[in-house]
């Protein structure tokens, strides 16, 4: 049986996620951006989390750690490389480690770039990945602590997951990301159709997530550094993957 997901908004544009194993009823929270909407989601669903699976140290992902730990006595997991900056952390995680939500086993993937210790969680039985601020719908995270080649290697890891993988990201940035993607890849019909759907969802106040890896591979410029059309648009037909990715990231930073 797959994980059951309750996704909800926190802060201004963060996503909160409760993940429940339908067989055992065990629940985990993916990051803890803000206490109030998390408590509302717990009350709405009746799902009490036993753990927080932390992706990285930024305050908008760990703000509610200590309050929730005090209230529920839950266990906080997080990246080994940022353990000193994760409030209330109980267990550190590194590449290849596993975590469990009930009988659902998740694999830890180190995905540095946005921060030096950022990790993602892949639950293959459910076909779900939680990528937080590494891979966004139609985007990737800003490079606050690492150089472009580091983020590129992290994205290559995520791009190697099965195409049907359902992706849950950390923020509702998709509409702005779509506008930027069209400046890099303006003739991509799949991207144009997706951008129109996104505009429709946002006009109705509906979330644009989750996404799928298949959709990202077809439309996300940060996963399409190899595409000859994008390379041509950038005037970088013969450049390295690293140079193309760095140029796309630079343009997004300046957009």
PyMOL commands that set and color helices and strands:
alter all, ss='L'
color gray80, all
select helices_A, chain A and resi 35-45+59-62+65-72+80-85+148-159+174-184+189-203+213-219+221-223+228-234+241-254
alter helices_A, ss='H'
color red, helices_A
select strands_A, chain A and resi 3-10+14-21+27-30+51-53+75-79+91-93+98-101+104-110+119-123+128-132+135-136+139-140+166-169+211-212
alter strands_A, ss='S'
color yellow, strands_A
deselect
rebuild
show_as cartoon
